[in-house]
Amino acid sequence: MAVKIRLTRMGKKKKPLYRIVVADSRNARDGKVIDEIGTFDPNTDPSTYKVDEEKAKKWLANGAQPTETVGKIFKLANIEK
């Protein structure tokens, strides 16, 4: 089972909000998730994010691969592998 840390879309039309989640890579973008570890709001200036650093580090240590966008958010939050 390939586990990914990725974004799932929430919010209204033209006003997206995202949750940072851990999910099986075979599931749909907004499908079943294993764990929720944060949020990302691109509508604010600058974009805001909240990440549970403990959970993120735990999942990275267990082999979960972040997507490109989540990797950038982790870099801003100073979360390294």
N, C-alpha and C positions, 0 to 999 in steps of 0.2 A: 504494500500500500504506500503510494507516494503522497506524502503530506506536504501541503503548501501553506504558507502564510500569505493571504491575499485580501483584497478589498471586496466587500459585498455592498451593493447599492441600496440605499434607503432614500426617503424623502419624496418630494413631489416632482412633477415634470419641470424641467429647467432649474430645479433647486436641489441638486443631489447632495446627499450626506452619505458617508461611507463608514462601515464598521471594518476594523481590521480583525480578521478571523483566521482560525486554523481549520483547514478542511482537506478532505481527500481530493486530490487533483482531478479525479474522474467525475466528481459531482458538479452540478451546474453552478454558475456564478452566485446565484442567490439561493442555492439549494441547502442541503443539510450541512451543518458545521459541527466541528468537534469542540471548539472553544472560541470565545470572543475575548480579544486581548486589547482592544482600543477603538478609537474613533478618529475620523479625519473629515474636516470641513473645508472644502476648497472655496466656499462662497465668501468667506471673510478675507480681509486684506490686512496682513498676510494670512495665508491659510493656517488653520489651527489643527492641532492633533493632540491626542492623549493616548499614551501607551502604557500599559501595565508592564513595567520593565522586568519584574520578576518572572511573569508568565512568558514574556517574549524570550528571555534568556533560557528558560527551561525548555521551550519548544525548539529553539535553535540548537541547544545541546543534544536534544533527542533526534536531530536530523531533519527537522522541517526546513524547507527551502523557501525563502521569501521571494515574492515576485519583484520585478524591477522597481515598481512604484513603492512598494512596502520597504524595499531595501533603502531607497532614498529617505523615506520617513524615519527609518531606524538610524540612518547616518545622522540626520538632524537631531534625533533624540539621544545620540551617543550610545547606541546599543550595538555592540560588536559581537561577532561570533566567538 
